[in-house]
Each structure stands twice: as C-alpha cells, then as structure tokens.
Amino acid sequence: MPQKATNVWFVQDDQRLCMKHSFNTYKSTVFPSQDLLDRADFNAVEYINTLFPTEQSLANIDDVVNKIRLKIRRLDDNIRTVVRGQTNVGQDGRQALEEAQVAIGQLFGKIKDIKDKAEKSEQMVKEITRDIKQLDHAKRHLTTSITTLNHLHMLAGGVDSLEAMTRKRQYGEVANLLQGVVNVLEHFHKYMGIPQIRQLSERVKAAQSELGTQILADFEETFPAQGSKRTGGPSNVLRDACLVANILDPRIKQEIIKKFIRQHLSEYMVLFQENQDVAWLDKIDRRYAWIKRQLVDYEEKYGRMFPEEWCMTERIAVEFCHITRTELAKVMRTRAKEIEVKLLLFAIQRTTNFEGLLAKRFSGCTLTDGPGLKKSVSSLDSTNPFLEDEAGEDGSEKEDDLDRAKKPKAPDNPFHGIVSKCFEPHLYVYIESQDKNLGEMIDRFVSDFRAQGPPKAGTEDGGAVLPSCADLFVYYKKCMVQCSQLSTGEPMIALTTIFQKYLREYAWKILSGNLPKTSSNSGGLTIKSLLQEKEGFEAAKFTVEELCLICSILSTAEYCLATTQQLEEKLKEKVDKILVERINLTGEMDTFSTVISNSIQLLVQDLDAACDPALTAMSKMPWQSVEHVGDQSPYVTSVIMHIKQNVPIIRDNLASTRKYFTQFCIKYTNSFIPKFINHLFRCKPISMVGAEQLLLDTHSLKTVLLDLPSIGSQVVRKAPASYTKIVVKGMTRAEMILKVVMAPHEPSVVFVDNYIKLLADGNPETFQKTLDMKGLKRSEQSSMLELFRQRLPTPPSGADGGPSLSFSTPTPEQENSRIRKLEKLIKKRL
C-alpha cells in the first residue's frame, strides 16, 4: 500500500521529527501557530495521510519530501544560530552588571552632594529667619500686653460704673454693663494671683450679690407676700431687673419666679380650700375656669414685664396643676366614700380636656419632670378592626376605622397626667363599675340567647359569629381606651383581670353552655338507641338547627380567639413598659381553643354515631354465604347518605373558617377508619366472594372519603394533601387486610411472609384476627401463630423485643405495588 511506503520513508527522519516535535511543544506556548507541525498533539501518520490522501497524490512525493527536508534544514540553521548566540550571553551579562555598579556609584555620589547642599541651604534659612522670629514673638507679647491693659482699664472702669448704677437702681444700664464686665473678667482668671486683679473680682462678686438682694427686695415690695392684696403692677424698673437677673446667679431668677407665682396663685388657695363647697369634684370646672381667667389677666398686665424665655405663663399653669393635683388628692382621700363612678369620670374628663388645652397652648419646656409625666406608648398598627379608632371620644364608631388608622398619630401630650394622676388611686371605683356592667352584660347575653333560640337553618345567621361577641369586644375597646386615658399603671392591670374573668364567662356560659348535649333526647345518641337500630340504619343525631348552632359557636370561638390575641397586644401597648409582662391572656385563648376543639368533636361524634349502625350491620352480615359480587352493600349506602346529609351543612356554615372544616374532616377520618377496620375484623368467617364484596365496599368508602371535603358542592376543590394522605393510608390498610384474607394460607411460610411484608404489623393479635376472618381452626391458628413469631424480623439492638413490632409506614405507592404483587400471587395459586 502507498500509505505503508510513506510511513517507511518517514521513519528515516524520526530523530529530527522528534526534536522538532519537542521544540514545537515549547514554541506553541510562547508563539502560537496554526501549522500542524507546531501542534503539541502532532501525529505523524495523520499528517502524512493528510499530505497523501489518495494513491494518485503519491506522484508528488518527491516534491513533498524536498520541501520537508528544506524546512528541516532551515530549522537546523535557526537552532544552531540560537545555540551559538547563547554562548555570548554570560559575558554580556557580566559586562552589563559592571556598568550598572559604576552607574550606582556615580548616582550615590551625586545624592550625597545634593544632601550636603540642602543642609547648607537649611542652615542659611535658619540664620535669615532667626531675627524675624524674634520680631514676631516681640510683636505677639506686645499685642497681648496692650489687650490685657485695655481689658484691665475696661474692668476697672466697669466695676466703678456698676457700683454707681446699682446704688441708683439703673437696671437697664446695669444689664448691659454687667454682662460686659463678666465677659472681661473671664480673661483675668489666670491672673488671679495678682492682688489688684483679685480685688476687682471680689468687687464684681459683691456687686452681683448686692444686685440680687436689691432686686428681690424690689419684687417683694411691689408684690407683697402671700395672703395680702396685690397692689403692684408692671413697671420698666422690674422689667430691667429681670434682664439683670438673667445674668446673676440662677437662684435669683428662680426665687423671683417662685415668689411671683406663689403670690399670683394665693387667691386660688383661699377660694378652693378643702372645706369649701367648690373644692369637690362636681365643681371641678370652676378650678379650670379660674386659672384661664388668671392667665388672661397675667398676659394683659405682666406679659411684657418678664422676659419671653422665662415662659412665665406656662410656669403659672404648671404650678397651678401641681397645686390642683395635691388639693384634689387630699379632698378625695377625705371624702372617698362619696366618690361615684359618674362623678369620677366627669372629673377625669374635664381634667383631661384641660390637659389637652394646655398641650395646645404650651410646649411643656418648663416641666422639670417632663418625661416622667408622659404616659404615652408608641402604638403599632393593629389588625383588630374595633381597636383602631382610639382618637374617638366614645369609641363606638366602626365604619371609619380604616380611614382613622391611616391618619398620622397626634404628638404626645407632655401635660398628660399632670393633674389627672391624682385620680389613679380611686380608679378602683371605675374598675368595680366595669366589673358590674360586664356581669350584667353577660347575663343579658345569656337571657337573649335563650329567648331567641339557636340560629335557624338556611338563614344568614346559620354558622355566623354571634352578635353578642362583637358587642362584648366593642365594650372592651371602649373600656380599654377610657382606662388608658385615666392611667397606664396598675388600673390597667386590674381592668385586664376583669377582661379575663368575663372572657372565660363568655366562653363557658354563652359558647360551651349552649353546645348541644350528645346525651339529650332531642339530638343525643345513646347506647340504647344503638342497640335498637335494626334495618333502617338510622341513629338519633343532631338536627340541622343544632348543627348550625355548633358551627356558629365554633366560628364565634375562632373570632374570640383571634380578637383576644389582638386585645392582648393592644393592652401591652397601652400599659407602662414595666407592667407589660403582667398582661397575659394565654389562658383565655386556650379556653376558646378548647371550645373550638369541643365543637369539632361534637360534629365528628354526631356523624360518627350516625354511621355506627351501618358498621354494626356490616359486622353482622353472613359474609361466608355470599355467592356473588354485586353493587355496594346497603351499609355503604347508609354511610354515604349520612355523609352527604351532614358534611354540606357543616361546610357551608364553616365557610369563613375553612381551616376548622379541614380539621373536622381529618378528625372524622381518623375516627371512622379505625372503627371501620375494627368492624372489619368482626366479619368472620369470610368467603372468597365475601372478601371480594368487602373489597368493593371498601373501595367505595375510600372514594367517598377522598371526596369528603367537597362532597355535595358545586365548586369542586382539591382536598388538602394532609387529609388525602390520611385517607389513603388508612383505607389502603383495610384493603390490604382483605387482600390477605383472600390469599390462600398454604403454604404457611409464604402466607406469613406476605402478611408481614404487606401489612407491616408485628402484633400477634392482629394476625390472629386475620386468621379468624379466614375461618381457620384453632389448631391451624396455633401453628400459624408460632410460625408468625419465628418469621418476625429481628428488632434493632436496644429496642424492645416484645410481640408488638413497629414497622416503617409504607407510602401509598408502596401499598399499591404490594397489592398488585398479592393479586399476582393469588392468581398463580388459583
């Protein structure tokens, strides 16, 4: 072949090609090339076949060989030139290194020369600037001396003028001069060791002391002591004196304010003494009307006498509030037995209105204990619809709740509690009143429910939340808002205790107390009624009205549960932070949860009891004598009938609480399927045809249970996955039991192994029940039970080796696969 001849020829230059290949591998990383010979994975055979793809191309073999040899020679020349050129590299490198060292030496010399010149230049600059620095220091010292002398001259002259003006009571000029003298004196703090400076400082202090005493005397003369008639009035002298007091010791200013306010409120102390008739709560409006008139009088007469930053109007109002709080507390302690809830609420309302008026008029900057008077709590957006309109007065409007919730919250009132705090010790009257009102409300709810009776089926009230529930929580909201305006301390805790008491009473008296009793004659299910059931499979059960009532109570309890949780959150927002931990309505929420659970259990028991006669009839049927498989049995029809009667009513009445309808379905399934399996075990003995009929019935019940959540509904919804899993698991077990019963019991080992594998039940009692269903004799059962115990899998180490062995629960897919295997096994045996 031509290919072989070409390969033989190429072997002659094998060494050169190998060298070239190695060189190309290195070259490809440095100088990329598209030539096939330069590739790292170069293959000589493929390359030759590329040059000579056909036999006809071998005619040009000499030209190709010559070209390749020419290329090889050129490569040899290039390699030789490169190798020879490398012999001079070492010598060139040493020469370059020597040249670099010489250059470095020259550079070092130049740098040293530059450094020496720089040092010389720096020395020259220092010599030039030495005299300039001396001149600068002299100029600075001279300037400081001149400034100090000027200040000393000003201080000496100012002290003389200050003493002269003080004697003449020229407070206007003193106010301007005193501030300047004080500022100048601050420059001489470091010179107090000089006797003359110290003497001037002492003269300034003496002048300030004299001014303070003199100004206080002037105010005392103009505004006599407490109890005497006011004869003084505003004057320019006192106005200028106030400007001087701003500069003096703050105690002078405080003393002026204290004396003026005491004198200004002296009339109030006389008019509203404890023994006066106007001092009682029913005339509390007169107190606030009096201070309003006094504030107007002050603004007209003395508004310009005191500096604006003194906020004298606010100070008068604040001192009035302190006095009023003390006096009201004293009066209420003396006449505590006369306090009624209406009178107390009237006084509190008028007081809070007055505090709100103060907040609109003043900023609260003069409150010495400002933060302590604030009882505000940052409020969060609540999901409770009837707790949003806190800004309302009566809290009874609910249609505008959403709009009010969107409005920004009003700023906190700094005057909140400044007077009304005195009512807090007497709020027990309010709490007792609310206790009484709520007790009467609960009694009225009970009587109204008895008078109206349960909600009628087919009406809008069926399954709806009871109206009394909304009324209760609306009243709770009103009480909470009202109490939070009165106090956010211990009274709120007491009110919470009242709330808890009547939430429990509502749960037991209105909700649990009106649940239908299963033992009642009207809708109850007794053992006697079960024993009397024969052909009709009809059991005594709840009426439609009673089912609607149970659903209505369940919906009400669910509403109460959610609203109680929101009520707890609101109470925690209203109460003081240190008392938040004492607000806990968990017990009441648990009570409503119990009502919900009991309601669901009643619905389950009712439907369960209605199906019991049908299951009893199933267990009494002669399954051994069944000759052929027909349609579903009558007991299945009865169970389906009861389901179709009850479930749509329950679903429609629980439309607003779908999750609890799902719980009802799950609980009913968890109750029905084990009962069905227990009755299945009572069906003994069972023939092959009987087992097939039972298997058909079981499949029909399984289909109905899977459709239970949407049975009888026009809108078909997919059942929840959790519910479907329970139905499939339980009913598949029933089908597996029947499949095992249908299987032949010979050979015994195969039967036992299939039972263990398919039922995953290691309980010998269950196995014996299966043998009873097959109708085996006791002698046969003994040997089978012994074999069953022997064939059980060994439990893992550390586990109990008892007869009841737990198996992992198979999935529905595994169950279906096992059923198919069992069917195949049965067919083979038959």
ChimeraX attribute file (.defattr): number of C-alpha atoms within 10 A of each C-alpha:
attribute: neighborCount
match mode: 1-to-1
recipient: residues
	/A:1	6
	/A:2	15
	/A:3	15
	/A:4	10
	/A:5	10
	/A:6	16
	/A:7	14
	/A:8	11
	/A:9	11
	/A:10	15
	/A:11	12
	/A:12	10
	/A:13	12
	/A:14	12
	/A:15	10
	/A:16	13
	/A:17	16
	/A:18	12
	/A:19	10
	/A:20	16
	/A:21	20
	/A:22	13
	/A:23	14
	/A:24	23
	/A:25	16
	/A:26	14
	/A:27	15
	/A:28	15
	/A:29	11
	/A:30	9
	/A:31	9
	/A:32	12
	/A:33	13
	/A:34	8
	/A:35	9
	/A:36	13
	/A:37	17
	/A:38	20
	/A:39	19
	/A:40	16
	/A:41	11
	/A:42	14
	/A:43	12
	/A:44	18
	/A:45	14
	/A:46	11
	/A:47	13
	/A:48	14
	/A:49	14
	/A:50	10
	/A:51	14
	/A:52	19
	/A:53	14
	/A:54	11
	/A:55	10
	/A:56	9
	/A:57	11
	/A:58	17
	/A:59	10
	/A:60	11
	/A:61	13
	/A:62	10
	/A:63	11
	/A:64	14
	/A:65	13
	/A:66	11
	/A:67	12
	/A:68	12
	/A:69	13
	/A:70	12
	/A:71	12
	/A:72	16
	/A:73	12
	/A:74	12
	/A:75	14
	/A:76	14
	/A:77	12
	/A:78	11
	/A:79	13
	/A:80	11
	/A:81	11
	/A:82	11
	/A:83	11
	/A:84	10
	/A:85	10
	/A:86	10
	/A:87	10
	/A:88	10
	/A:89	11
	/A:90	10
	/A:91	10
	/A:92	10
	/A:93	11
	/A:94	11
	/A:95	11
	/A:96	11
	/A:97	11
	/A:98	11
	/A:99	11
	/A:100	12
	/A:101	11
	/A:102	10
	/A:103	11
	/A:104	12
	/A:105	10
	/A:106	11
	/A:107	12
	/A:108	11
	/A:109	10
	/A:110	11
	/A:111	11
	/A:112	11
	/A:113	11
	/A:114	12
	/A:115	11
	/A:116	10
	/A:117	12
	/A:118	12
	/A:119	11
	/A:120	11
	/A:121	11
	/A:122	11
	/A:123	11
	/A:124	11
	/A:125	11
	/A:126	12
	/A:127	10
	/A:128	11
	/A:129	11
	/A:130	10
	/A:131	10
	/A:132	12
	/A:133	12
	/A:134	10
	/A:135	11
	/A:136	11
	/A:137	11
	/A:138	12
	/A:139	12
	/A:140	11
	/A:141	11
	/A:142	12
	/A:143	12
	/A:144	12
	/A:145	12
	/A:146	12
	/A:147	12
	/A:148	15
	/A:149	12
	/A:150	13
	/A:151	17
	/A:152	19
	/A:153	11
	/A:154	16
	/A:155	23
	/A:156	19
	/A:157	12
	/A:158	20
	/A:159	20
	/A:160	15
	/A:161	15
	/A:162	25
	/A:163	19
	/A:164	14
	/A:165	16
	/A:166	17
	/A:167	13
	/A:168	9
	/A:169	18
	/A:170	15
	/A:171	26
	/A:172	18
	/A:173	15
	/A:174	23
	/A:175	20
	/A:176	13
	/A:177	18
	/A:178	22
	/A:179	15
	/A:180	14
	/A:181	20
	/A:182	18
	/A:183	12
	/A:184	18
	/A:185	18
	/A:186	10
	/A:187	12
	/A:188	18
	/A:189	12
	/A:190	9
	/A:191	11
	/A:192	13
	/A:193	10
	/A:194	10
	/A:195	10
	/A:196	12
	/A:197	19
	/A:198	15
	/A:199	11
	/A:200	18
	/A:201	22
	/A:202	11
	/A:203	17
	/A:204	23
	/A:205	13
	/A:206	13
	/A:207	20
	/A:208	21
	/A:209	15
	/A:210	14
	/A:211	24
	/A:212	21
	/A:213	12
	/A:214	16
	/A:215	24
	/A:216	18
	/A:217	13
	/A:218	15
	/A:219	17
	/A:220	16
	/A:221	12
	/A:222	16
	/A:223	19
	/A:224	16
	/A:225	16
	/A:226	17
	/A:227	13
	/A:228	11
	/A:229	12
	/A:230	15
	/A:231	9
	/A:232	12
	/A:233	11
	/A:234	14
	/A:235	14
	/A:236	12
	/A:237	15
	/A:238	19
	/A:239	18
	/A:240	21
	/A:241	26
	/A:242	25
	/A:243	19
	/A:244	26
	/A:245	23
	/A:246	16
	/A:247	16
	/A:248	20
	/A:249	13
	/A:250	10
	/A:251	12
	/A:252	21
	/A:253	20
	/A:254	13
	/A:255	12
	/A:256	19
	/A:257	18
	/A:258	15
	/A:259	17
	/A:260	20
	/A:261	19
	/A:262	19
	/A:263	20
	/A:264	18
	/A:265	19
	/A:266	17
	/A:267	15
	/A:268	18
	/A:269	16
	/A:270	11
	/A:271	15
	/A:272	19
	/A:273	14
	/A:274	17
	/A:275	10
	/A:276	10
	/A:277	12
	/A:278	16
	/A:279	19
	/A:280	18
	/A:281	21
	/A:282	14
	/A:283	13
	/A:284	19
	/A:285	15
	/A:286	14
	/A:287	18
	/A:288	17
	/A:289	11
	/A:290	12
	/A:291	17
	/A:292	14
	/A:293	10
	/A:294	18
	/A:295	18
	/A:296	12
	/A:297	12
	/A:298	16
	/A:299	13
	/A:300	10
	/A:301	13
	/A:302	15
	/A:303	17
	/A:304	14
	/A:305	20
	/A:306	19
	/A:307	14
	/A:308	10
	/A:309	6
	/A:310	15
	/A:311	16
	/A:312	22
	/A:313	20
	/A:314	19
	/A:315	19
	/A:316	21
	/A:317	19
	/A:318	20
	/A:319	16
	/A:320	21
	/A:321	22
	/A:322	12
	/A:323	16
	/A:324	23
	/A:325	18
	/A:326	14
	/A:327	18
	/A:328	21
	/A:329	20
	/A:330	14
	/A:331	16
	/A:332	19
	/A:333	13
	/A:334	11
	/A:335	10
	/A:336	13
	/A:337	8
	/A:338	9
	/A:339	15
	/A:340	14
	/A:341	18
	/A:342	13
	/A:343	13
	/A:344	17
	/A:345	18
	/A:346	16
	/A:347	20
	/A:348	22
	/A:349	16
	/A:350	16
	/A:351	25
	/A:352	19
	/A:353	13
	/A:354	21
	/A:355	21
	/A:356	15
	/A:357	13
	/A:358	19
	/A:359	17
	/A:360	11
	/A:361	11
	/A:362	16
	/A:363	14
	/A:364	18
	/A:365	11
	/A:366	14
	/A:367	17
	/A:368	10
	/A:369	10
	/A:370	14
	/A:371	11
	/A:372	11
	/A:373	17
	/A:374	15
	/A:375	23
	/A:376	19
	/A:377	14
	/A:378	9
	/A:379	11
	/A:380	9
	/A:381	10
	/A:382	14
	/A:383	12
	/A:384	16
	/A:385	16
	/A:386	25
	/A:387	24
	/A:388	22
	/A:389	23
	/A:390	18
	/A:391	12
	/A:392	13
	/A:393	11
	/A:394	13
	/A:395	21
	/A:396	14
	/A:397	12
	/A:398	14
	/A:399	11
	/A:400	12
	/A:401	18
	/A:402	13
	/A:403	10
	/A:404	16
	/A:405	17
	/A:406	10
	/A:407	8
	/A:408	7
	/A:409	11
	/A:410	7
	/A:411	8
	/A:412	13
	/A:413	19
	/A:414	24
	/A:415	26
	/A:416	25
	/A:417	24
	/A:418	22
	/A:419	24
	/A:420	25
	/A:421	17
	/A:422	21
	/A:423	21
	/A:424	18
	/A:425	14
	/A:426	18
	/A:427	22
	/A:428	16
	/A:429	17
	/A:430	19
	/A:431	21
	/A:432	15
	/A:433	15
	/A:434	19
	/A:435	18
	/A:436	12
	/A:437	13
	/A:438	20
	/A:439	17
	/A:440	12
	/A:441	18
	/A:442	19
	/A:443	16
	/A:444	13
	/A:445	20
	/A:446	18
	/A:447	13
	/A:448	12
	/A:449	16
	/A:450	12
	/A:451	9
	/A:452	8
	/A:453	12
	/A:454	19
	/A:455	21
	/A:456	15
	/A:457	18
	/A:458	14
	/A:459	10
	/A:460	10
	/A:461	17
	/A:462	25
	/A:463	30
	/A:464	21
	/A:465	20
	/A:466	22
	/A:467	11
	/A:468	19
	/A:469	19
	/A:470	16
	/A:471	13
	/A:472	19
	/A:473	19
	/A:474	19
	/A:475	17
	/A:476	21
	/A:477	23
	/A:478	19
	/A:479	20
	/A:480	24
	/A:481	21
	/A:482	17
	/A:483	21
	/A:484	19
	/A:485	18
	/A:486	25
	/A:487	23
	/A:488	24
	/A:489	19
	/A:490	16
	/A:491	21
	/A:492	25
	/A:493	20
	/A:494	15
	/A:495	23
	/A:496	21
	/A:497	17
	/A:498	19
	/A:499	24
	/A:500	19
	/A:501	15
	/A:502	19
	/A:503	25
	/A:504	18
	/A:505	18
	/A:506	25
	/A:507	24
	/A:508	16
	/A:509	17
	/A:510	22
	/A:511	25
	/A:512	22
	/A:513	13
	/A:514	19
	/A:515	23
	/A:516	19
	/A:517	15
	/A:518	17
	/A:519	11
	/A:520	12
	/A:521	11
	/A:522	14
	/A:523	19
	/A:524	18
	/A:525	21
	/A:526	16
	/A:527	8
	/A:528	8
	/A:529	13
	/A:530	18
	/A:531	10
	/A:532	12
	/A:533	17
	/A:534	13
	/A:535	11
	/A:536	12
	/A:537	21
	/A:538	19
	/A:539	24
	/A:540	18
	/A:541	22
	/A:542	24
	/A:543	16
	/A:544	18
	/A:545	18
	/A:546	23
	/A:547	28
	/A:548	27
	/A:549	28
	/A:550	31
	/A:551	31
	/A:552	25
	/A:553	25
	/A:554	31
	/A:555	24
	/A:556	24
	/A:557	28
	/A:558	21
	/A:559	17
	/A:560	25
	/A:561	21
	/A:562	14
	/A:563	20
	/A:564	22
	/A:565	16
	/A:566	17
	/A:567	25
	/A:568	17
	/A:569	18
	/A:570	21
	/A:571	22
	/A:572	22
	/A:573	18
	/A:574	24
	/A:575	25
	/A:576	20
	/A:577	13
	/A:578	8
	/A:579	14
	/A:580	17
	/A:581	10
	/A:582	11
	/A:583	16
	/A:584	18
	/A:585	19
	/A:586	13
	/A:587	12
	/A:588	22
	/A:589	23
	/A:590	13
	/A:591	19
	/A:592	27
	/A:593	18
	/A:594	15
	/A:595	23
	/A:596	24
	/A:597	16
	/A:598	16
	/A:599	27
	/A:600	22
	/A:601	15
	/A:602	20
	/A:603	23
	/A:604	21
	/A:605	19
	/A:606	23
	/A:607	21
	/A:608	20
	/A:609	20
	/A:610	25
	/A:611	24
	/A:612	22
	/A:613	25
	/A:614	24
	/A:615	22
	/A:616	21
	/A:617	17
	/A:618	21
	/A:619	18
	/A:620	13
	/A:621	16
	/A:622	14
	/A:623	21
	/A:624	18
	/A:625	13
	/A:626	17
	/A:627	12
	/A:628	10
	/A:629	15
	/A:630	11
	/A:631	9
	/A:632	17
	/A:633	15
	/A:634	16
	/A:635	22
	/A:636	18
	/A:637	15
	/A:638	19
	/A:639	22
	/A:640	17
	/A:641	13
	/A:642	17
	/A:643	20
	/A:644	16
	/A:645	15
	/A:646	18
	/A:647	22
	/A:648	17
	/A:649	20
	/A:650	19
	/A:651	24
	/A:652	17
	/A:653	27
	/A:654	23
	/A:655	15
	/A:656	15
	/A:657	15
	/A:658	13
	/A:659	11
	/A:660	21
	/A:661	21
	/A:662	19
	/A:663	15
	/A:664	23
	/A:665	22
	/A:666	21
	/A:667	17
	/A:668	20
	/A:669	23
	/A:670	16
	/A:671	14
	/A:672	22
	/A:673	21
	/A:674	15
	/A:675	15
	/A:676	22
	/A:677	18
	/A:678	15
	/A:679	17
	/A:680	22
	/A:681	21
	/A:682	19
	/A:683	23
	/A:684	21
	/A:685	20
	/A:686	24
	/A:687	20
	/A:688	21
	/A:689	17
	/A:690	24
	/A:691	26
	/A:692	20
	/A:693	22
	/A:694	23
	/A:695	21
	/A:696	18
	/A:697	21
	/A:698	22
	/A:699	17
	/A:700	17
	/A:701	21
	/A:702	20
	/A:703	14
	/A:704	18
	/A:705	24
	/A:706	20
	/A:707	16
	/A:708	23
	/A:709	23
	/A:710	18
	/A:711	19
	/A:712	16
	/A:713	14
	/A:714	7
	/A:715	8
	/A:716	11
	/A:717	11
	/A:718	11
	/A:719	15
	/A:720	12
	/A:721	8
	/A:722	10
	/A:723	20
	/A:724	17
	/A:725	13
	/A:726	16
	/A:727	20
	/A:728	19
	/A:729	16
	/A:730	19
	/A:731	22
	/A:732	21
	/A:733	21
	/A:734	24
	/A:735	24
	/A:736	20
	/A:737	23
	/A:738	25
	/A:739	22
	/A:740	25
	/A:741	24
	/A:742	22
	/A:743	20
	/A:744	16
	/A:745	17
	/A:746	10
	/A:747	8
	/A:748	15
	/A:749	14
	/A:750	13
	/A:751	18
	/A:752	23
	/A:753	14
	/A:754	18
	/A:755	23
	/A:756	19
	/A:757	15
	/A:758	22
	/A:759	22
	/A:760	16
	/A:761	19
	/A:762	22
	/A:763	17
	/A:764	16
	/A:765	13
	/A:766	15
	/A:767	21
	/A:768	19
	/A:769	17
	/A:770	22
	/A:771	23
	/A:772	20
	/A:773	25
	/A:774	24
	/A:775	16
	/A:776	15
	/A:777	10
	/A:778	12
	/A:779	8
	/A:780	12
	/A:781	16
	/A:782	12
	/A:783	11
	/A:784	21
	/A:785	17
	/A:786	11
	/A:787	15
	/A:788	22
	/A:789	14
	/A:790	11
	/A:791	14
	/A:792	17
	/A:793	11
	/A:794	10
	/A:795	13
	/A:796	8
	/A:797	7
	/A:798	6
	/A:799	9
	/A:800	10
	/A:801	11
	/A:802	10
	/A:803	12
	/A:804	13
	/A:805	17
	/A:806	12
	/A:807	14
	/A:808	7
	/A:809	12
	/A:810	16
	/A:811	13
	/A:812	15
	/A:813	10
	/A:814	12
	/A:815	20
	/A:816	15
	/A:817	13
	/A:818	19
	/A:819	18
	/A:820	13
	/A:821	14
	/A:822	20
	/A:823	16
	/A:824	12
	/A:825	15
	/A:826	15
	/A:827	10
	/A:828	8
	/A:829	10
	/A:830	8
